Amino acid sequence: MDKIKAIDPKIVVNGNADKPYYSIEYYDTSDNKWHIGYGSYELRNVIEWLKTCFDVVEADVEPVRHGHWVEEDTAITCPICTRSYDTDFEIKRSVVLRFKYCPECGAKMDGKDGDKNAKL
């Protein structure tokens, strides 16, 4: 099995305190997009997948762009690339708001000051 060449893969936790769900968030260099996958309720499985399925690589990348999700009635939009997620049909609102990065352009959704569109 070929390993996924990834930048900064890390384990993220969703769910609740009684039943946490672990996944791996990673930037895949083959398609230049952020992904969340390899999930399980068993942390030891996810740790093993992180070791065996990923090849951590260093990359010459552009500086991180920052933004913060723009919420509308039926959509949530990235202010950097203007990708909009229809929260009625495409994906649940709560799922999009948990994304730390825009899956389309990779912008970090932390709303830091200083970036052109951080506070739209």
Backbone as CSV, one residue per row, in Angstrom:
resi,resn,N_x,N_y,N_z,CA_x,CA_y,CA_z,C_x,C_y,C_z
1,MET,0.841,-1.181,0.000,0.000,0.000,0.000,0.882,1.237,0.000
2,ASP,0.596,2.152,-0.924,1.311,3.419,-0.943,0.797,4.303,0.183
3,LYS,1.730,4.930,0.878,1.344,5.839,1.952,0.901,7.175,1.369
4,ILE,0.014,7.853,2.085,-0.430,9.183,1.695,0.649,10.171,2.098
5,LYS,1.132,10.949,1.142,2.106,11.993,1.451,1.317,13.178,1.984
6,ALA,1.514,13.462,3.278,0.689,14.457,3.938,1.526,15.465,4.710
7,ILE,1.017,16.679,4.738,1.620,17.746,5.535,0.797,17.883,6.798
8,ASP,1.458,17.857,7.922,0.843,18.128,9.210,-0.376,17.266,9.545
9,PRO,-0.276,15.923,9.396,-1.419,15.105,9.814,-1.532,15.105,11.340
10,LYS,-2.777,15.185,11.833,-2.976,15.176,13.284,-4.298,14.515,13.610
11,ILE,-4.399,14.003,14.817,-5.627,13.373,15.283,-6.541,14.449,15.849
12,VAL,-7.802,14.440,15.407,-8.811,15.366,15.913,-9.919,14.549,16.570
13,VAL,-10.612,15.178,17.502,-11.648,14.481,18.263,-12.989,15.173,18.059
14,ASN,-14.004,14.388,17.769,-15.389,14.859,17.683,-16.236,13.982,18.592
15,GLY,-17.511,14.167,18.559,-18.394,13.385,19.409,-18.574,14.080,20.740
16,ASN,-18.708,13.296,21.795,-18.872,13.878,23.125,-17.957,13.175,24.120
17,ALA,-17.979,13.639,25.357,-17.061,13.112,26.369,-17.310,11.628,26.642
18,ASP,-18.559,11.189,26.517,-18.877,9.786,26.770,-18.489,8.872,25.621
19,LYS,-18.492,9.418,24.406,-18.169,8.598,23.239,-17.399,9.425,22.216
20,PRO,-16.105,9.690,22.468,-15.308,10.475,21.511,-15.052,9.679,20.231
21,TYR,-15.018,10.411,19.117,-14.730,9.817,17.817,-13.459,10.465,17.292
22,TYR,-12.464,9.663,16.985,-11.144,10.135,16.569,-11.003,10.016,15.054
23,SER,-10.393,11.035,14.442,-10.132,11.035,13.000,-8.772,11.666,12.748
24,ILE,-8.293,11.526,11.522,-7.035,12.158,11.137,-7.350,13.293,10.170
25,GLU,-6.866,14.494,10.516,-6.974,15.655,9.646,-5.607,15.832,8.995
26,TYR,-5.587,15.952,7.657,-4.302,16.033,6.965,-4.437,16.792,5.653
27,TYR,-3.332,17.365,5.228,-3.244,18.040,3.936,-2.563,17.078,2.973
28,ASP,-3.308,16.606,1.981,-2.820,15.617,1.023,-2.109,16.330,-0.126
29,THR,-0.830,16.029,-0.304,-0.056,16.706,-1.342,-0.433,16.247,-2.750
30,SER,-1.147,15.135,-2.880,-1.520,14.671,-4.222,-2.656,15.487,-4.825
31,ASP,-3.547,16.025,-3.979,-4.636,16.841,-4.510,-4.665,18.258,-3.927
32,ASN,-3.688,18.549,-3.048,-3.566,19.877,-2.433,-4.841,20.330,-1.729
33,LYS,-5.428,19.419,-0.966,-6.638,19.733,-0.201,-6.541,19.124,1.194
34,TRP,-7.271,19.729,2.123,-7.395,19.198,3.480,-8.450,18.108,3.487
35,HIS,-8.192,17.071,4.271,-9.124,15.958,4.415,-9.257,15.597,5.888
36,ILE,-10.386,15.011,6.221,-10.565,14.387,7.531,-11.059,12.983,7.250
37,GLY,-10.347,11.996,7.776,-10.725,10.613,7.521,-10.040,9.664,8.481
38,TYR,-10.065,8.373,8.138,-9.466,7.336,8.964,-9.998,7.436,10.393
39,GLY,-11.309,7.442,10.534,-11.940,7.652,11.829,-12.345,6.368,12.524
40,SER,-12.378,6.442,13.854,-12.772,5.309,14.684,-13.078,5.791,16.098
41,TYR,-13.886,5.013,16.799,-14.104,5.279,18.220,-12.928,4.759,19.055
42,GLU,-12.065,3.976,18.428,-10.898,3.414,19.115,-9.651,4.234,18.766
43,LEU,-9.121,4.967,19.737,-7.947,5.812,19.515,-6.759,4.996,19.031
44,ARG,-6.578,3.803,19.555,-5.408,2.997,19.152,-5.438,2.672,17.655
45,ASN,-6.634,2.496,17.083,-6.729,2.263,15.630,-6.243,3.474,14.851
46,VAL,-6.679,4.654,15.270,-6.322,5.880,14.564,-4.822,6.156,14.683
47,ILE,-4.255,5.915,15.853,-2.805,6.080,16.034,-2.057,5.134,15.098
48,GLU,-2.519,3.909,14.980,-1.868,2.940,14.094,-1.982,3.370,12.630
49,TRP,-3.153,3.871,12.217,-3.318,4.343,10.835,-2.416,5.535,10.563
50,LEU,-2.266,6.399,11.544,-1.385,7.554,11.374,0.054,7.094,11.126
51,LYS,0.463,6.054,11.825,1.829,5.516,11.662,2.007,4.778,10.340
52,THR,0.992,3.998,9.946,1.175,3.096,8.811,0.672,3.615,7.464
53,CYS,-0.237,4.569,7.476,-0.863,5.014,6.224,-0.355,6.363,5.724
54,PHE,0.445,7.064,6.553,0.862,8.415,6.186,2.373,8.552,6.165
55,ASP,2.838,9.296,5.178,4.231,9.674,5.078,4.260,11.194,5.256
56,VAL,4.748,11.641,6.403,4.778,13.073,6.696,5.888,13.717,5.878
57,VAL,5.518,14.752,5.117,6.485,15.423,4.253,6.566,16.897,4.606
58,GLU,7.713,17.452,4.362,7.910,18.898,4.483,7.579,19.486,3.119
59,ALA,7.028,20.655,3.116,6.667,21.250,1.828,6.982,22.732,1.824
60,ASP,7.328,23.192,0.664,7.522,24.615,0.454,6.148,25.176,0.098
61,VAL,5.469,25.728,1.093,4.090,26.164,0.894,3.956,27.663,1.106
62,GLU,2.881,28.208,0.594,2.616,29.628,0.777,2.166,29.876,2.209
63,PRO,2.244,31.117,2.678,1.810,31.424,4.042,0.338,31.083,4.251
64,VAL,0.002,30.763,5.467,-1.370,30.416,5.812,-2.278,31.632,5.643
65,ARG,-3.388,31.426,4.972,-4.407,32.467,4.867,-5.423,32.217,5.973
66,HIS,-5.909,33.276,6.576,-6.855,33.157,7.676,-8.203,33.725,7.256
67,GLY,-9.240,33.168,7.810,-10.583,33.664,7.553,-11.507,33.212,8.657
68,HIS,-12.778,33.393,8.411,-13.741,32.837,9.327,-15.045,32.646,8.583
69,TRP,-15.698,31.496,8.824,-16.873,31.111,8.066,-17.923,32.212,8.088
70,VAL,-18.496,32.505,6.932,-19.573,33.477,6.816,-20.877,32.686,6.751
71,GLU,-21.726,32.884,7.765,-22.987,32.145,7.836,-24.116,32.945,7.210
72,GLU,-24.879,32.265,6.368,-26.065,32.842,5.755,-27.231,31.919,6.097
73,ASP,-28.420,32.202,5.593,-29.591,31.393,5.940,-29.436,29.917,5.607
74,THR,-29.027,29.611,4.386,-28.940,28.213,3.968,-27.560,27.826,3.461
75,ALA,-26.562,28.641,3.761,-25.217,28.335,3.277,-24.163,28.902,4.221
76,ILE,-22.987,28.303,4.141,-21.810,28.800,4.853,-20.720,28.949,3.805
77,THR,-20.040,30.112,3.798,-19.095,30.437,2.735,-17.714,30.745,3.296
78,CYS,-16.680,30.316,2.561,-15.308,30.700,2.868,-15.070,32.073,2.245
79,PRO,-14.642,33.060,3.027,-14.432,34.385,2.471,-13.182,34.494,1.602
80,ILE,-12.307,33.512,1.666,-11.069,33.565,0.892,-11.300,33.093,-0.545
81,CYS,-11.873,31.902,-0.710,-12.080,31.364,-2.065,-13.530,31.476,-2.523
82,THR,-14.404,31.905,-1.642,-15.844,32.064,-1.862,-16.572,30.749,-2.130
83,ARG,-15.976,29.618,-1.741,-16.672,28.328,-1.859,-17.805,28.334,-0.856
84,SER,-18.999,28.006,-1.325,-20.185,28.022,-0.476,-20.710,26.602,-0.302
85,TYR,-21.091,26.264,0.925,-21.652,24.959,1.236,-23.129,25.143,1.537
86,ASP,-23.978,24.531,0.731,-25.417,24.608,0.925,-25.764,23.720,2.111
87,THR,-26.125,24.319,3.228,-26.347,23.552,4.458,-27.717,22.890,4.500
88,ASP,-28.564,23.141,3.509,-29.841,22.425,3.441,-29.678,21.073,2.749
89,PHE,-28.807,21.007,1.745,-28.711,19.794,0.949,-27.334,19.146,0.955
90,GLU,-26.280,19.938,0.909,-24.935,19.421,0.678,-24.292,18.827,1.933
91,ILE,-24.376,19.545,3.030,-23.658,19.133,4.232,-24.287,19.840,5.430
92,LYS,-24.240,19.208,6.579,-24.846,19.819,7.764,-24.053,21.029,8.235
93,ARG,-24.762,22.056,8.679,-24.177,23.306,9.177,-23.146,23.041,10.274
94,SER,-23.469,22.192,11.240,-22.559,21.933,12.358,-21.256,21.284,11.894
95,VAL,-21.320,20.502,10.819,-20.115,19.855,10.283,-19.191,20.910,9.675
96,VAL,-19.743,21.801,8.854,-18.914,22.839,8.214,-18.261,23.714,9.273
97,LEU,-19.024,24.110,10.281,-18.479,25.012,11.298,-17.362,24.366,12.109
98,ARG,-17.266,23.044,12.099,-16.175,22.361,12.801,-14.891,22.292,11.980
99,PHE,-15.000,22.520,10.658,-13.804,22.501,9.816,-12.851,23.599,10.277
100,LYS,-11.631,23.242,10.578,-10.625,24.233,10.980,-9.990,24.887,9.763
101,TYR,-10.143,24.236,8.604,-9.588,24.735,7.351,-10.640,24.592,6.266
102,CYS,-10.624,25.482,5.316,-11.516,25.358,4.170,-11.041,24.172,3.330
103,PRO,-11.907,23.194,3.057,-11.494,22.051,2.242,-11.100,22.432,0.823
104,GLU,-11.587,23.553,0.339,-11.305,23.969,-1.033,-9.945,24.657,-1.172
105,CYS,-9.689,25.687,-0.339,-8.464,26.489,-0.520,-7.450,26.332,0.622
106,GLY,-7.833,25.677,1.707,-6.903,25.457,2.809,-6.798,26.607,3.793
107,ALA,-7.603,27.657,3.642,-7.544,28.795,4.570,-7.892,28.330,5.985
108,LYS,-7.133,28.817,6.942,-7.367,28.459,8.343,-8.508,29.309,8.881
109,MET,-9.535,28.659,9.378,-10.735,29.363,9.836,-10.630,29.714,11.320
110,ASP,-9.743,30.670,11.607,-9.565,31.114,12.992,-9.879,32.594,13.168
111,GLY,-10.203,33.290,12.059,-10.625,34.683,12.116,-9.585,35.648,12.616
112,LYS,-8.299,35.308,12.477,-7.241,36.206,12.946,-7.254,37.508,12.158
113,ASP,-6.919,38.593,12.835,-6.822,39.899,12.189,-5.616,39.937,11.253
114,GLY,-5.675,40.854,10.315,-4.527,41.080,9.450,-4.712,40.561,8.057
115,ASP,-5.625,39.596,7.860,-5.860,39.096,6.521,-7.016,39.856,5.897
116,LYS,-6.922,40.049,4.609,-7.864,40.881,3.868,-9.330,40.552,4.179
117,ASN,-9.671,39.272,4.240,-11.071,38.895,4.403,-11.377,38.207,5.723
118,ALA,-10.542,38.392,6.723,-10.704,37.631,7.958,-11.996,37.923,8.687
119,LYS,-12.555,39.082,8.571,-13.721,39.429,9.374,-14.928,39.789,8.528
120,LEU,-15.166,39.100,7.435,-16.321,39.406,6.574,-17.613,39.116,7.294
